[in-house]
Amino acid sequence: MKERWIANKFGLFNFWYYDEEEFQLLNGKILLRGSNGSGKSVTTQSFIPLLLDGNKAPSRLDPFGSTARRMENYLLHDNHEDRIGYLYIEFKKPESNLYITIGMGMRAQKSKAMDSWYFILKDGRRVNKDFKLYKVLGEKYPLTKQQFKNSLGEGNFFTESQKEYMYKVNEHLFGFSDIENYEELLKLLIEIRSPKLSKEFKPTKIYNILNNSQKTLSEDDLRPMAEAMDNMDSLNMKLMSFEKSLKAAESLKESFHNYNKYILFSKSKDYLEKEDYVRALTKERESLLLDIEELKDEKDIKKKEADNLKEKYDKARVEYEKLIKNDIFATKNELENLKIEISEEEKEVSALRTSLDKKNKDLKEKEGKLEEIKKEEEYIESQIIRELDDIEDYGEEFNFEEGALLKKELLKGIKDYDFTFIKESLNKEERKLENAFKFIKTYEDIKSEKEECELERDKTAKIVEGLNSELKESYEYFTHIKEEYIGKNKYL
């Protein structure tokens, strides 16, 4: 807030009964006490409003408004013939400790018009501190107009024009945008200045004074106000319409929000179902991989056994052929035993081959099923990614930031992600959405009933309109018949 000037000191030099006197003010206030006729009113009117505009008119100097008192009387009393006097008010800005002084000098001579000059001391000097209104030649002699002007120096204001002085006081102290407002302030001060305030100033009188002090508004000032008042009803209707539109939009927003939540839930639910299916396929795939590894190990074992048996068989066969060629078998029983042993070995080899073929067949079937599971798993993962994209899109529509975060986390490791918390949250959202959809369904039913009622109303309105039209035609026909009848029977 801009710091304001506050009256700090009243000063008189060589004026009325005062040789040299200063009155110190406290926060711009002063209390003068004394008996009637002690000079309180004269002292006060010597500063306010005199030094605010420099107007020395006699009616301004007397609180009763008479013209008996003239400024010359205060200078030439007690048989003075030529006298110079000064009046001044010092203002201060307490926080910044700045000073400015306004005042006037006067010279009254018998049988001559009084000479006056006005000043504003702006350079920070203070009267009776570092700026004197007199020169000392044994006694204190007040400065003449020219001496005062020379002593005032540059950077300050000096004039002999009362109007110019008033303009400058307003500019430096009050800052009214136009001089008329400043003059209204001075008139108000004169109005409320009264020697018998408690006796003559009733509340109604004060009200009239304050009311009259207000500046009359011109048509240009009143026109925008009148136009604004004329438009108030229209603006109020628009405001009510906007409020209704806002409520309707908020209702739609809530329904749309619930719908988006339902879509999100549905997509998330599909995603979780497919995730469960992928987990089941993954477990089955891992189980098949284990079975395949076991079958491969068993196959290798059986193959080694078959190779060993074949090697034994080949050796036995070689031995048998050698025995036949060399007539080693002397007896029939030994030959038969060897044949039986060879036959059993062949059966065992045949059984191992059959088992090996079966294992190979099972292995191919498991590998084929594993390949199918891999393809289905890739398809499900692509579906999961698509569902995550949908969840992220729906999340962006109603600020569901967890959608993007969920997608990022799942893409790091879909197979190992724990969906327990998401399932619980979605179950809660599902219950909420079911309730919301019940409300939406109720709303849609009411809306449908409303539309049916409106259609029925329109139909009824059309029927009423048709009846009114028929009634009007009937009335016109009746009027026509009546006129014809009256025309034929003139004496009725």
C-alpha positions, 0 to 999 in steps of 0.5 A: 500500500502506498504511504500517505502524507500525514499532517505533522506541524502547524506554524504561524510567524508574525500573524495575529497575536502570534510572533512565532508559534508551532503546534505539533500534531500526533498522527495528524490530530490536534486538540485545542482547548480554551475558554470562549473567545480564546482564539481556537476557531481563528487558529484552526481556520488559519490552517484548514481549509485556508492553506489547502487551496489559498482562498482568503475569502472572508466567508471562508475565514469565519466558521459562522459564514459571515464576511466581517473577518478579513485577512488584513484584520489579522495582520494590521490589528493593534495599529500596525500599518505594514506587516508581513506574516507566514502560515504553514503546515508541515506533512510527513511520511512516517515510514520513509521519514520524508517531509513536505511543507505547504504555506503562504506569505502575506503582506498587509499595508493600510490603504493598499490591497494585500499581497500574497504568495504561496509555496511548497517546500519539497526538497526535505528542508523543514521550517525553523530547522534548516529553513527560516522565514525571517532574517535576524538583525538584532530582531527577527524580521520576516522575509519579503516576497523576493527574499523568500523566493530567493531563499526557497531556491530551485526544486521547490514551488513558488507562485502568486496565483491562488488557483495554481497553488491549489492545483499543486497542493492537490497534485502533491498531497491528495492526488484527485484525478480532477480539481472538481473532486478536490473542490468538493472535498474542501466544500465538505470540510467547510460544511462540517466545520461548526462552532456548535456541532453538538447543538446544530448538527443532527444526524439528518443534517450530517446526512444531507451534508454528506449526500450533497457532497457526492458528485452528481453522476452524468448520463454517461456515468449512469448509462452503463449502470442502466444497461447492466440493470436492464441486462440482469434478467437476461443474464440471470436466465442465461445463468439458470440455463447454464446451470441446468446444462452443467447439471445435465453434463455432470449427469452424463459425465457420471454415466459415461465415467461408469460406462468407461469403468465397466468397459475397463473392467470387462477388458481387464476381466477378459485379460485375467481370464486369458492370463489364467488360461496362459498360466494353465497352458504354461504349466501343461507345456512345462509338464510336457517338456518334463515328459519329453525329457524323460522319454528322451532319457528312456529312449536313450536307455532302451536304445543302449539296451537294444544295441547291447542285445543286438550286439549279443545277438550278433555274437551268438549268431556268429558263434552259432554259424561257427559251431554249425560249420565246425560241427562243434555241436555234438548233441542235439540238446545243446543246439536246441538250447542255443536256438531257444536262447537266440529266439528269446533274444530275438523276442526281447529285441523285438519287444524293445523295438516295439517299445522304442517305436511306441516311445518315439510315437509318444515323443512325436505326439508330445512334441506336436502338442507342445508346438500347438501349445507354443502357438496358442501361447503366442496368440494369447500373449498377443491378445493380452498385449492388445487388451493392455493397449485397450486398458491403457486407452480407456485409462487415458479417457478417465485418468486411470494412470495405473493402466500404463503402469500395469502394461509396463510391468506386465511386459517385463514378465507376463508369465511371472506376474502376480495378479492377486491384488488386481483380481481383488480390485476388479472384483470390487469394481465389478460390484460397483459397476453392477450397481452403477449399471442398475442405476443406468438401467433405471435412468434409461427406463425413466427416460424411455417412459418420459419419451413415451409420455412426451409422444402421448402428450404430442398426440393429445396436443394434436387431438386438442388442436384438431378439436379446437379447429373444429370448434372454431369452424363450428363457431364460425358456421353458427355465427354465419347462420345467426347473421343470416337468420337476423338478416331475414328477421329484421324485427327480432 
